[in-house]
């Protein structure tokens, strides 16, 4: 199969194939039987590092209202000790987590670290998985138009070839923003936690979203958004040791907004969160932070996060119906809002 041939070549770091034979739909011919065998072994090792993640949420999980009580996605083994990186929304507020390898070995896992700023979740299986970790590459080295592999759980048949179509700042409606996200096309529909692999066979991103527009300013170029693995490297030690990054947390309001015609419309307010307690409701419009007007997520988050750390009072100007209200919202640490499984 063409897809399998591309995977084998990418694993062996045959860069010339990706630019030439891959696009010409020509078979890959290793230089020798020994080289071909090594390519096959490398491909199998890469695939083995990709595992399926299944989670059941706590009965009272706050996130179940919009993420569901049961969730499934992909994780990637990145460390000889067995640590698995995934996208955090799959595993937040977990009651139980299990991971399944390519050879159908299923073991329980625990959430050992979560980073709200990037969205990464870090798991540890209860037993050794017996797989070789996937090496981490440099996402910053990816070029626009460069071919990449997307590997969701499910083996070689699920692998797909895509292209980097843009690298840019991304802001989401849920008080989330990263300076550089990776956008690829065509889309995969098994994106949650999927491995983004460079043509050198290294992990460069973790799948986060299916998006309608991958190129800013244009329409109808669907694809996926990946969180660069570069953002994990400086905090990996913190996640393993402490469960979170070793920095003061940002202020969190529990406020989801959408940009529309130069306005920020409130689409969701987290129940019992800071914004809810301050009286903000879905359908309101955020006009400003203090005296500073805001019209985009980037402006809004920049102003809110610039007010200090979690616990800071955030002055908001809100349009409710025909009335403009000035409110003070006491922000919190996002970790304190979501539920954790009790330990005894």
ABEGO torsion letter per residue (X at the ends): XAAAAAAAAAAAGBAAAAABAAAAGBBBBBABAAAAAAAAAAAAAAAAABBBBBBBBBAABAAAAAAEABBBBBBBBABAAGBBBBBAAAABGBABBBBBBAAGBBBBBBBABBBAAAGBBBBBBABBAGBBBBBBBBAAABBBGBBBBBBBBGEAAABBBBBBABBBBBBBAAGBBBABBBBBOBBBABABGBBBBBAAGBBABBBABBBABABBGBBGBBEBBBBBAAAAAAAAAAAAAAGBBBBBBBBBAGBBBBBBGGBBBBABBBBGBAAAAAGBBBGBBBABBEABBBABAAAAAAAAAAAEBBGBBBBBBBBBEABBBBBBBBBBBAAAABBBBBBX
